[in-house]
Amino acid sequence: MEPIVIIILVLMVILSFGIGANDETMATLVGSRVLKTKYVIALAAILSFIGVYFLSDKVGKTIGENLLGPYVEYSISMLIAIIISTTIWLIVASSTGAPISTTHSVVGAVFGVIIVWSFLPAQSFLTSIDTIYNLSIQRISGGFHLGQSFLVSMDWSVLGQVALGWVISPLMGFFGAFLFKYVLNKILATQMRGLERLEKLERILGYVLILLVGWTQISRGGNDSANALGIMYGLVDSGQLTNDPLTITLLTLTTGGVLALGIVIIGRNVIKNVGNNLIAMRPSDAISIELATSITLFLATIFGFPISGSHVLIFAVVGAGMVKGERPDKKSFRKMVLSWVITFPIAAALSALIYGVSIAIF
């Protein structure tokens, strides 16, 4: 294995730390006071590790093999730019307690390097395109072919599916939590024969919630870790890393361990911020939120769609809150929305800058 490939894999593992640092999946357990924060953090780390090992391959291959066009392969400089830019942004955002989207960060970073790549001279690349498609390409001085290069630089069908998932998944979280909370309220209304009975029922629901959040955390670990492991699959796809099962397994286990470490060291900030600052939660509220989030995340992970677990969870929180007649804390919600809006362009700009500088130097 070449030294530069080893460096990229080390950076990939560091990226997984940033991913874990921004995982707020267990926030409902904190917000509903079902478990103490220290136990929530430990459980999140263990279950994320399980999800990374068992559920990360399909989404990882979508990011690492399927986003780029058929005539483009990840270069070393591209991968380094994607990893560094995503890691920087994840750690900076997580330190402020803002739950951003890892998927938006990674795809934004890929988009940034592709824009720079489109400005590069590519005579041999364009020759192959001319031969296959008989394209008539207007050559610009210096060997630039921006229009055609950009059009074939990504698999726009796959990117479109990913973008559609970004829109549909939060809506599933919102409407799912709204519906589940509405139905659960109707059920609870028939059981309200005294405060003591209701509190006993809430305690029972708290135990159910632990199991449900565990399912969510495993799915989230598989989906989010794929943003790092996609780098590994990109290296395999370009022939720079052997597709040896033992190597893949060891790298996956290492990534899972470091992601869990990110949750323990920094992720507690995001978990407490989301759990305590959006709406007041009881176990019956949190169950509705987690049921919608669990179903959405699990389906996306199984079918290989990289989605934002943060967006799904936050919209589910808002959906459940609306049934209660509550609105999210405006200041906290505005901060979260702002972080979502700026994530894609910041990740793209950072990766484009790093990629451009690396090309200029090397």
C-alpha positions in Angstrom: 0.0 0.0 0.0 1.4 3.4 -1.0 2.2 5.9 1.8 -0.2 8.5 0.4 -3.0 5.9 0.5 -2.2 5.2 4.1 -2.4 9.0 4.8 -5.8 9.2 3.2 -7.1 6.3 5.2 -5.8 7.9 8.4 -7.6 11.2 7.4 -10.7 9.1 6.7 -10.6 7.7 10.3 -10.2 11.3 11.6 -13.2 12.3 9.6 -15.2 9.6 11.4 -14.4 11.3 14.6 -16.0 14.5 13.3 -19.1 12.5 12.2 -19.5 11.0 15.7 -19.0 14.5 17.2 -22.2 15.7 15.4 -24.5 12.8 16.2 -27.5 13.9 18.2 -29.6 10.7 17.8 -29.9 10.1 21.6 -31.1 13.6 22.2 -34.7 12.4 23.0 -33.5 10.2 25.9 -31.8 13.3 27.4 -34.7 15.6 26.7 -37.3 13.2 28.2 -35.1 12.5 31.2 -35.4 8.7 30.7 -31.6 8.2 31.2 -28.8 10.3 32.6 -26.6 11.9 30.1 -23.5 9.8 30.9 -25.4 6.6 30.2 -26.9 8.0 27.0 -23.4 8.9 25.7 -22.1 5.4 26.5 -25.0 3.7 24.8 -24.8 5.9 21.8 -21.1 5.0 21.3 -21.7 1.3 21.5 -24.8 1.2 19.2 -23.1 3.4 16.7 -20.2 1.0 16.5 -22.6 -1.8 15.8 -24.3 0.2 13.0 -21.0 1.0 11.4 -20.0 -2.6 11.2 -23.3 -4.1 10.0 -25.0 -1.3 7.9 -22.5 1.0 6.3 -21.6 -0.7 3.1 -24.5 0.2 0.8 -24.5 3.9 1.6 -20.7 3.9 1.5 -20.7 2.6 -2.0 -23.3 5.1 -3.1 -21.0 7.9 -2.0 -17.6 6.3 -2.9 -18.5 4.7 -6.2 -21.6 6.2 -7.7 -21.6 10.0 -7.4 -18.9 10.7 -10.0 -19.4 10.4 -13.7 -18.2 7.3 -15.6 -15.1 9.0 -16.9 -14.0 10.5 -13.5 -12.2 8.8 -10.7 -11.2 10.2 -7.3 -7.6 11.3 -7.3 -5.5 11.5 -4.2 -5.8 15.3 -4.1 -9.6 15.1 -4.5 -9.9 12.7 -1.6 -7.6 14.7 0.7 -9.6 17.9 0.0 -12.9 16.2 0.6 -11.8 14.7 3.9 -10.0 17.7 5.3 -12.8 20.2 4.4 -15.6 17.9 5.8 -13.6 17.2 9.0 -12.9 20.9 9.7 -16.5 21.9 9.2 -18.0 19.1 11.3 -15.7 19.8 14.2 -16.2 23.5 14.1 -20.0 23.2 13.9 -20.1 20.5 16.6 -18.1 22.6 19.0 -20.9 25.2 18.9 -23.6 22.5 19.5 -25.1 22.9 16.0 -26.5 19.7 14.5 -25.4 19.9 10.9 -25.7 17.3 8.1 -22.7 15.1 7.6 -24.1 14.0 4.2 -24.6 17.6 3.0 -21.0 18.3 4.1 -19.5 15.3 2.2 -21.6 15.8 -1.0 -20.9 19.5 -0.8 -17.2 18.8 -0.6 -17.4 16.4 -3.6 -19.2 19.1 -5.5 -16.5 21.6 -4.7 -13.6 19.5 -6.0 -15.6 18.7 -9.1 -16.0 22.4 -9.9 -12.3 22.8 -9.7 -11.7 19.7 -11.7 -13.9 21.0 -14.5 -11.5 23.9 -15.0 -8.5 21.7 -15.4 -7.0 20.8 -18.8 -8.3 17.4 -19.9 -7.4 16.7 -23.5 -7.1 13.0 -23.1 -10.4 12.9 -21.2 -12.1 14.9 -23.9 -10.7 12.8 -26.6 -12.4 9.8 -25.1 -15.7 11.7 -24.8 -15.4 12.9 -28.5 -14.8 9.3 -29.6 -17.7 7.8 -27.7 -20.4 10.5 -28.1 -19.0 12.4 -31.2 -19.4 15.6 -29.2 -18.4 18.9 -30.9 -16.4 20.7 -28.1 -15.4 24.3 -28.3 -11.8 24.4 -27.1 -10.9 27.4 -24.9 -7.3 28.6 -24.7 -5.3 26.8 -22.0 -7.1 23.5 -22.5 -10.3 24.4 -20.5 -13.5 22.6 -21.4 -15.7 23.7 -18.5 -19.2 23.1 -19.9 -18.7 19.5 -21.1 -16.3 18.6 -18.3 -18.8 19.7 -15.7 -21.8 18.0 -17.4 -20.0 14.6 -17.3 -18.2 15.1 -14.0 -21.0 13.5 -11.8 -23.7 10.9 -12.1 -26.5 13.4 -12.0 -29.1 10.7 -11.7 -27.6 9.4 -8.5 -27.0 13.0 -7.2 -30.7 13.7 -8.0 -31.8 10.7 -5.9 -29.6 11.8 -3.1 -31.0 15.4 -3.2 -34.6 14.0 -3.4 -33.8 11.9 -0.3 -32.7 15.2 1.5 -36.2 16.6 0.8 -38.3 13.5 1.4 -36.7 12.3 4.6 -37.3 15.3 6.8 -40.9 15.4 5.6 -41.2 11.7 6.6 -39.8 12.6 10.0 -42.2 15.6 10.4 -45.5 13.9 9.2 -44.6 10.6 10.8 -44.0 12.0 14.2 -47.1 14.2 13.9 -49.3 11.1 13.0 -47.7 8.9 15.6 -48.1 11.5 18.3 -51.7 12.2 17.4 -52.6 8.5 17.5 -50.7 8.0 20.8 -52.5 10.9 22.4 -55.8 9.3 21.5 -54.7 6.0 23.1 -53.3 7.8 26.2 -56.6 9.7 26.6 -58.4 6.4 27.2 -55.9 5.5 29.9 -56.0 8.8 31.8 -57.8 7.6 35.0 -55.5 9.3 37.4 -52.1 10.9 37.5 -50.5 7.9 39.1 -51.7 5.6 36.4 -50.5 8.0 33.7 -47.0 8.4 35.3 -46.7 4.6 35.4 -47.6 4.4 31.8 -45.0 7.1 31.0 -42.3 5.0 32.8 -43.2 2.0 30.8 -43.0 4.0 27.6 -39.6 5.2 28.7 -38.3 1.6 28.6 -39.8 1.2 25.1 -38.1 4.4 24.1 -34.7 3.1 25.0 -35.2 0.1 22.6 -36.5 2.4 19.9 -33.7 4.9 20.2 -31.3 2.0 20.1 -32.7 1.0 16.7 -32.4 4.5 15.5 -28.8 4.8 16.7 -27.7 1.7 14.9 -29.3 2.9 11.6 -27.7 6.3 12.1 -24.3 4.8 12.7 -24.5 2.8 9.5 -25.8 5.8 7.4 -23.5 8.5 8.8 -20.3 6.5 8.9 -20.7 5.8 5.2 -19.7 9.4 4.6 -16.3 8.4 5.8 -16.2 4.9 4.5 -17.2 6.2 1.1 -13.5 7.3 0.9 -12.4 3.7 1.3 -14.8 2.5 -1.4 -13.7 5.3 -3.7 -10.1 4.1 -3.3 -11.2 0.6 -4.0 -13.2 1.7 -7.1 -10.1 3.6 -8.5 -7.8 0.6 -7.9 -5.7 2.4 -5.3 -6.8 0.0 -2.5 -7.2 -3.7 -2.6 -10.7 -5.1 -2.1 -9.4 -7.6 0.4 -12.2 -8.6 2.9 -9.8 -8.5 5.9 -8.6 -5.0 5.0 -12.1 -3.7 4.5 -13.2 -5.2 7.8 -10.3 -3.7 9.8 -10.8 -0.3 8.3 -14.6 -0.5 9.0 -14.0 -1.5 12.7 -11.4 1.3 13.1 -13.8 3.8 11.7 -16.6 2.6 14.0 -14.3 2.9 17.0 -13.2 6.4 16.3 -16.7 7.5 15.4 -17.9 6.3 18.8 -15.0 8.2 20.4 -16.3 11.4 18.7 -19.7 10.9 20.3 -18.1 10.5 23.7 -15.7 13.5 23.6 -17.7 16.1 21.6 -21.0 14.7 20.7 -22.5 15.2 24.2 -22.7 19.0 23.4 -25.0 18.4 20.4 -27.0 15.8 22.2 -27.7 18.0 25.1 -28.4 21.0 22.9 -31.1 19.2 20.8 -32.6 17.3 23.7 -33.0 20.3 26.1 -33.6 23.3 23.9 -36.3 22.5 21.3 -39.4 21.4 23.1 -40.3 19.9 26.5 -40.5 16.1 26.1 -42.0 13.2 27.9 -41.4 9.6 26.9 -44.7 9.6 25.0 -43.5 12.6 23.0 -40.0 11.0 22.4 -41.5 7.7 21.2 -43.4 9.4 18.4 -40.3 11.3 17.4 -38.1 8.2 17.5 -40.5 6.0 15.7 -40.7 8.3 12.7 -36.9 8.8 12.8 -36.2 5.1 13.1 -38.3 4.1 10.2 -36.9 6.8 7.9 -33.3 6.2 8.8 -33.5 2.4 8.6 -35.2 2.4 5.2 -32.7 4.9 3.8 -29.7 2.9 5.1 -31.0 -0.4 3.8 -31.6 1.0 0.3 -28.3 2.8 0.3 -29.5 6.4 0.4 -27.3 8.9 2.3 -29.6 11.2 4.2 -29.3 13.7 7.1 -30.2 12.0 10.3 -30.1 15.5 12.0 -32.7 16.9 9.6 -35.0 13.9 10.1 -34.8 14.1 13.9 -35.3 17.8 14.2 -38.3 17.8 11.9 -39.7 14.9 13.8 -39.3 16.9 17.0 -41.2 19.8 15.4 -43.9 17.5 14.1 -44.6 16.0 17.5 -44.5 19.4 19.2 -47.2 20.8 16.9 -49.6 18.1 18.0 -49.1 19.4 21.6 -49.6 23.0 20.4 -45.9 23.8 21.0 -43.5 25.6 18.8 -39.7 25.0 18.9 -37.5 27.5 20.6 -37.1 30.2 17.9 -33.5 31.0 18.7 -32.3 27.4 18.8 -34.3 26.5 15.7 -33.0 29.5 13.7 -29.5 28.5 14.6 -30.0 25.0 13.4 -31.6 26.1 10.1 -28.8 28.5 9.4 -26.2 25.8 10.0 -28.1 23.5 7.5 -28.3 26.2 4.9 -24.6 27.2 5.0 -23.2 23.6 5.3 -23.3 22.7 1.6 -21.7 25.9 0.2 -19.1 26.1 3.0 -18.1 22.4 2.5 -17.9 23.0 -1.3 -15.8 26.2 -0.9 -13.4 24.6 1.6 -12.8 21.5 -0.6 -12.4 23.6 -3.7 -9.9 25.8 -2.0 -7.9 22.9 -0.6 -8.0 20.9 -3.9 -7.0 24.0 -5.9 -4.1 24.7 -3.6 -2.9 21.1 -3.6 -2.9 21.1 -7.4 -1.0 24.4 -7.6 1.7 23.1 -5.1 2.0 19.5 -6.4 
